[in-house]
Amino acid sequence: MPESLRERMDEQVAHGRFASASEHIRHLLREDRRRLAEDRLEELIREGLDSPSVTMTDDEWDRLKARVAERVAAERRKKTG
């Protein structure tokens, strides 16, 4: 790691923002993962906006909502589980 980055990391620890250099690195990795997920979401939204419009039936909306609800529940189970 370049010395300038190491010094920046040490400053963050010295100022109490992080308890250790590894905690700082974990934080940076989590932030990077979050940014990548946001970029992917934006890409999917752009694709959706650029795609032709389709009218969905009430049944299709209900199935979509059920799928989303199940995914959310599964993610919550992973986090608490």
C-alpha positions as CSV (number, residue, x, y, z in Angstrom):
1,M,0.0,0.0,0.0
2,P,1.4,3.4,-0.9
3,E,2.7,5.4,2.1
4,S,0.2,8.2,1.5
5,L,-2.7,5.8,1.8
6,R,-1.3,4.2,5.0
7,E,-0.9,7.7,6.5
8,R,-4.5,8.5,5.7
9,M,-5.6,5.3,7.3
10,D,-3.5,5.9,10.4
11,E,-5.0,9.4,10.7
12,Q,-8.5,8.0,10.6
13,V,-7.7,5.6,13.4
14,A,-5.8,8.3,15.4
15,H,-8.9,10.6,15.2
16,G,-11.1,7.9,16.5
17,R,-13.1,7.3,13.4
18,F,-12.0,3.7,13.3
19,A,-10.7,1.4,16.0
20,S,-8.1,-0.2,13.7
21,A,-6.7,-0.2,10.2
22,S,-8.6,-3.4,9.4
23,E,-11.9,-1.9,10.6
24,H,-11.2,1.0,8.2
25,I,-10.5,-1.4,5.3
26,R,-13.7,-3.4,6.1
27,H,-15.7,-0.1,6.0
28,L,-14.2,0.8,2.7
29,L,-15.0,-2.6,1.2
30,R,-18.6,-2.3,2.5
31,E,-18.9,1.1,0.9
32,D,-17.5,-0.2,-2.4
33,R,-20.0,-3.0,-2.4
34,R,-22.8,-0.6,-1.7
35,R,-21.7,1.7,-4.5
36,L,-21.5,-1.2,-6.9
37,A,-25.1,-2.3,-5.9
38,E,-26.3,1.3,-6.4
39,D,-24.6,1.5,-9.9
40,R,-26.3,-1.8,-10.9
41,L,-29.7,-0.6,-9.7
42,E,-29.3,2.6,-11.7
43,E,-28.4,0.5,-14.7
44,L,-31.4,-1.6,-14.3
45,I,-33.7,1.4,-13.9
46,R,-32.2,3.0,-17.0
47,E,-32.9,-0.3,-18.9
48,G,-36.4,-0.3,-17.7
49,L,-37.1,3.3,-18.6
50,D,-35.6,2.7,-22.1
51,S,-37.7,-0.4,-22.7
52,P,-41.1,-0.4,-24.4
53,S,-44.0,0.1,-22.1
54,V,-46.2,-2.9,-21.2
55,T,-49.5,-2.8,-19.5
56,M,-49.7,-5.3,-16.6
57,T,-52.8,-6.9,-15.4
58,D,-53.9,-6.9,-11.7
59,D,-52.9,-10.6,-11.5
60,E,-49.4,-9.8,-12.9
61,W,-49.0,-7.0,-10.3
62,D,-50.1,-9.3,-7.5
63,R,-47.6,-12.0,-8.5
64,L,-44.8,-9.4,-8.8
65,K,-45.6,-8.0,-5.4
66,A,-45.6,-11.5,-3.9
67,R,-42.2,-12.2,-5.4
68,V,-40.7,-9.0,-4.1
69,A,-42.2,-9.6,-0.6
70,E,-40.7,-13.1,-0.6
71,R,-37.2,-11.7,-1.6
72,V,-37.4,-9.1,1.1
73,A,-38.4,-11.7,3.7
74,A,-35.6,-14.0,2.6
75,E,-33.0,-11.1,2.9
76,R,-34.4,-10.3,6.4
77,R,-34.0,-13.9,7.4
78,K,-30.4,-14.0,6.2
79,K,-29.6,-10.8,8.3
80,T,-31.2,-12.1,11.5
81,G,-30.5,-15.6,11.0
